[in-house]
Amino acid sequence: YTFACKIDGLSIKAKKGQENWVRVESILVNLQASSLYHKALILSAIKIEHPKLSATRYSDSTYNFSDLLGNQNDSESKDNEEGPLRFSLNNIQILQGKMEVMDKPAQTEHQISELNFKLPSLSNFPVDIDTHVEPYFYARVNNMSFEMDGRTKPFAESRQTKFDLAAE
């Protein structure tokens, strides 16, 4: 069984002002019922369409999302006797994303557009540790294209990784 959750038209306003900090046209998440059996988070699909993020750095070195970060001095760690959360995330897609970064003290603005990210699977299950993960990334950063793909074993002891990056 799969439990699907779809959100259309998500907006999160910035604390200061009325502009949107985050805007997403559509989010789809499919949770597998086998998550209960495996005591792990198993998602068969994560699809985010047309996300837009607007980040602003103010002159006091805070950001329009600083209130969401919480207290950075809180170094309390909680030991989890069962180990790290096990997960299997599959069919991850971020399609046609956009990000605007405004640095007010430096009086600069950066734009990322046409952001596309795809990852067929990412899992920390013991059986998947030695399996290559093959991400794909494309974006235009300040009107310059970047494309990257490759292979990695993010949870293996060797951390074998190879990426190809093309820019124009």
N, C-alpha and C positions, 0 to 999 in steps of 0.2 A: 504494500500500500504506500501511496505517496500523499502527503498533505501539502497542498499548494497554497501559497500566500502571494497575492498580487496587490501592489499599491500603485495607483495611478495619481500623478500630480502631487508629489510630496514637496513641500516647501518648509525650510527652516529659516526663520528670520534672524538677522544679526541682533545682538543685544543692544548695540548702539545704532540708532537709526531704524529705518524701515526697509532697507534693502534685504534681499534674500541672501543668506549665507550659502545655503545649499538649495538646489532645485533639481528634482529628478522627474522625468516624464513617466517612467515606469520601472518598477522593481518586481521581479518574479523570483521566488525562492521555493524550491520543492524539497521538503523534508521527508526522508524515508522513514517508514514505520520501524524498520530494522534498527534504527537508532536506539530504541528501547532495549532490544535484545542484546546489542553490542555494548550498551552503556557508553555510547559515543555519538557525536554529532555527524550525521551522514546526510549530506545534501546532494541530490541528483542533478540539480541545476541552480545556478545563480545568474540572473540576467539583469543588468542595469542599463537602461536605455536613456540616452540624452541627459546624463548628469551634468550639472553646472555648479561649480564651486567658486565663490568669490572670497578671497582672503585679503585682509588689509592689515598692514603693520602700522601702528600709530607711533607718534613721537615719544611716548612713554615706554616703548618696547613691548607693548601688549598687542594682541591681535583681536580681530572681531570674533574669535572663537575661544579666547583665553579663559572665559568663565567655564567652559566645558572641560578644561584640563584638570581641574581640581587642585589640591594642594600638592605641589611638586616636592615639598620637604617631607612628606609622609613616607618614611622608608620602612614602614611596618610590612613584614612579609608574612604570609600565611602559608604554613606547610600543608601540602596536600598529601596525605598518606597513600592515596591511590595513584600518585604520579600525575603527569600532565594529562589534560583533556585529550582524548583520542578523537580524531576527526577524519572524515573523507569528504572533500569538497570536489564536485565534478561539474563539468560544463560551465565554467566560470567565464562570463562575458561582460565587459564594459564597452558599450557601443556609443560612438559619437559623443564623447565627453568633451567638456570645455572647462578651463580653469583660468581665472583672472587673479593675478597677484598684484596688489597695489602696495608699494613701499613708500609711505608718505614722507618719512624723514629723508630718504634718498631721492625722492621725487622721481621714482621710476615705476614703470608698469610692465608686467610680463604677461603674455597670453599663451595658453596652450589650447589648441583646438584639434578637432578631428581625432581625438584620443580614442584608440581602440585597443583593448587588451583581451586576450583569450588564453585560457589555461584549461586544457582538457581534464586534468585531475591534480589534486594535491592531497596527500594522505600521510598520516604518521602511524598507520597501522603497521605492526611488525612485518607483515607479508609484503607491504608496499615500500618499505624503507630503501630497498636496493633498486627501485624502479625509477627510470628517468622521467622527469617532469619536463614538458616542452612548452614553455610560454611563448606568446607572440605579443609584441607591442608596436604600435604605430602612433605617432602624434606629430603635429606641427607646433614647434616652440618658437615664438616670435617670428613666424612665417618661414621657419626652416624645418624641413621634414626629417624625422628620425624614425628608423624602423629597426627592430631588434627581434631576433628569435634565437633559440638555442635549446640546450639540454642541461639539466642539473639534477642532482640528487640532494635536495636540501636537508634531508634528515639522516643520510648515510654518514658514517664516520669519516669517509674520504671527502665528502662534499664535492664530488666531481662536477665540474661546471664548464660549459663552453657556450659562449654567446657570440653572435655576429651582429655588428652594429653598422648600419648604413645611414649616412646623413647627406643631405643635399640642400 
